[in-house]
Amino acid sequence: MFEIKSGIPVPASAAGRPSTAKVLYPYTQMMPGDSFFVAIGDKTPKQMLTRMRASLFRWRKANKPTVEGFKFRIVEIAHPDTTLPAVGVWRTS
């Protein structure tokens, strides 16, 4: 599973349909300031960013209106524990 971390700063800005599948990422358990990281693996960074954004979009759409006001930031970054390429997801509010 994914470990939620607190206190990792959000990087500076850079330039579907609902699913009945099990939620893979811990969006619901996150509090503002929490983050988690997903290793890129054999995907390209662009593919992983697209996958994470689509996952968040589907989660938001499936959980309206209970997630109104939840804001997230998704960024390609080195994993803080392994320094391997990863995608970081922060809940900002």
C-alpha positions as CSV (number, residue, x, y, z in Angstrom):
1,M,0.0,0.0,0.0
2,F,1.0,3.6,0.0
3,E,2.4,5.4,3.1
4,I,0.9,8.8,3.7
5,K,3.5,11.4,4.8
6,S,3.0,14.8,6.5
7,G,5.2,17.8,6.3
8,I,6.7,17.4,2.9
9,P,6.5,20.8,1.1
10,V,4.5,21.1,-2.1
11,P,6.8,21.8,-5.1
12,A,6.4,25.1,-6.9
13,S,3.9,25.3,-9.8
14,A,4.8,24.0,-13.2
15,A,3.3,24.4,-16.4
16,G,-13.6,10.1,-17.3
17,R,-16.1,8.3,-16.0
18,P,-16.9,7.0,-12.4
19,S,-15.5,3.7,-11.5
20,T,-16.9,1.0,-9.3
21,A,-13.4,-0.5,-8.9
22,K,-11.6,-0.5,-5.6
23,V,-9.9,2.8,-4.8
24,L,-6.1,2.2,-5.2
25,Y,-4.9,5.5,-3.7
26,P,-5.6,6.8,-0.2
27,Y,-7.3,10.1,-1.2
28,T,-10.1,9.8,1.3
29,Q,-7.8,9.2,4.3
30,M,-5.5,12.3,3.5
31,M,-5.6,15.4,5.6
32,P,-4.3,18.8,4.3
33,G,-0.5,18.7,4.2
34,D,-0.4,14.9,3.7
35,S,1.3,13.3,0.7
36,F,2.0,9.9,-0.9
37,F,4.3,8.8,-3.7
38,V,3.9,6.3,-6.5
39,A,6.9,4.8,-8.2
40,I,7.0,5.5,-12.0
41,G,8.3,2.0,-12.7
42,D,8.2,1.1,-16.4
43,K,5.9,3.9,-17.4
44,T,7.1,7.3,-18.7
45,P,6.7,10.3,-16.3
46,K,4.0,11.7,-18.5
47,Q,2.0,8.4,-18.5
48,M,2.1,8.3,-14.7
49,L,1.1,11.9,-14.3
50,T,-1.8,11.3,-16.6
51,R,-2.8,8.1,-14.7
52,M,-2.7,9.8,-11.4
53,R,-4.7,12.8,-12.6
54,A,-7.3,10.5,-14.2
55,S,-7.5,8.5,-10.9
56,L,-8.1,11.7,-8.9
57,F,-10.7,12.9,-11.4
58,R,-12.6,9.6,-11.2
59,W,-12.4,9.6,-7.4
60,R,-13.7,13.2,-7.1
61,K,-16.6,12.5,-9.6
62,A,-17.6,9.3,-7.7
63,N,-17.5,11.0,-4.3
64,K,-19.4,14.3,-4.9
65,P,-20.4,16.3,-2.9
66,T,-18.5,14.9,0.1
67,V,-15.1,15.9,-1.4
68,E,-16.0,19.5,-2.2
69,G,-13.2,21.7,-1.2
70,F,-10.5,19.0,-1.3
71,K,-7.6,20.2,-3.4
72,F,-4.6,18.2,-4.5
73,R,-1.3,18.7,-6.3
74,I,0.3,16.0,-8.4
75,V,4.0,16.4,-9.4
76,E,6.8,14.3,-10.9
77,I,9.5,14.2,-8.2
78,A,12.2,11.9,-6.7
79,H,10.7,9.5,-4.1
80,P,11.9,10.9,-0.7
81,D,12.9,7.5,0.6
82,T,14.5,5.9,-2.4
83,T,15.3,8.9,-4.7
84,L,13.8,6.9,-7.6
85,P,11.5,8.7,-10.1
86,A,8.0,8.9,-8.7
87,V,4.8,10.9,-8.8
88,G,3.9,12.7,-5.6
89,V,0.4,13.6,-4.6
90,W,-0.3,16.3,-2.0
91,R,-3.6,17.3,-0.4
92,T,-3.3,21.1,-0.2
93,S,-6.8,21.8,1.4
